[in-house]
Amino acid sequence: MANHTRVTHFILRGFSDVPQLRLVLIPFFLLFYTFGILGNFSIITAVIRDSRLHSPMYFFLKNLSFLDICYTSATIPKAVVISLTGSGVISYQECVAQLYMFITLCGTECFLLTAMAYDRCLAILRPLIYGTIMSHKYCSALVVTAWVGGAIYSAFHTFNTFSLPYCGPNVVDHFFCDMPPVMRLSCTDYHLNEEVGFAVIGCIIMSSFALTVVSYIGIVATVLHIPSVEGRWKAFSTCSSHLTTVILFYGTGSFVYLRPASQYSPTLDPLASIFYSVVTPSLNPVIYCLRNKDMKFALQKLYCGRKY
């Protein structure tokens, strides 16, 4: 290392190797970003203004929408600049900050989705005491815990990634600073850090996913015992939007983070990242409004002045 100069900046390659693809990605990123910001902001406004939506389920949805606004803002603006200019230069400090922000938001979303699964499970399994347990104070505590947990989780991964020495290659095969592509640029053996990172991901994120699965096992078992078909459908419809988000988020995220950095693909991994960092947060308003009559009416009331 004495013969190398410490890296002072990185270069985000993104999709800059294919100029024609940049022309497609610029409107794609702008469209999804604008759609996601407007959609999530509309949900936040509707939940705040409509008294019918002042319940734990919509309180969590409001916080998820705010989280998704931050989530997309951590990556898309820089990706658009890269696509427009073809220059992906990002300082070392900015790369550290972007990684920390993104992993914080990613971890917080995992924990918040788990809290939402617990909320739905409790509403269906214990409807008589649901209102007593899920007080506003308790819901707020769950949201704060999710944010604090995400920040601590991110602090570990950020330190684990940037404690490695970077003194040689500085081209990141991605459109934002993420753990696998950055870690591969280290000028020393990164496998120990990678294994430690896997252990933390396995203990924290997979535990969060496991709790979500357990909640849904309880939900399904209870719903199947409801005698009427209409009752079963109504109970399950309150969970279908959340379940869709969980499948999309964990499905694409696990493809990137549950594989060794040595198996990182400069083509497939950024494409997979687009789904869980851009598409899913931007489509959440559609997912949650498509089958939710109360939310659809609230949005119609917000924008069209419709009363019900």
Secondary structure, 3 states (H helix, E strand, C coil): CCCCCCCCEEEECCCCCCHHHHHHHHHHHHHHHHHHHHHHHHHHHHHHHCHHHCCHHHHHHHHHHHHHHHHHHCCHHHHHHHHHHCCCEEEHHHHHHHHHHHHHHHHHHHHHHHHHHHHHHHHHHCHHHHHHHCCHHHHHHHHHHHHHHHHHHHHHHHHHHHCCCCCCCCEECCCCCCHHHHHCCCCCCCHHHHHHHHHHHHHHHHHHHHHHHHHHHHHHHHHCCCCCHHHHHHHHHHHHHHHHHHHHHHHHHHHHHCCCHHHCCCCHHHHHHHHHHHHHHHHHHHHHHHCCHHHHHHHHHHHHCCCC
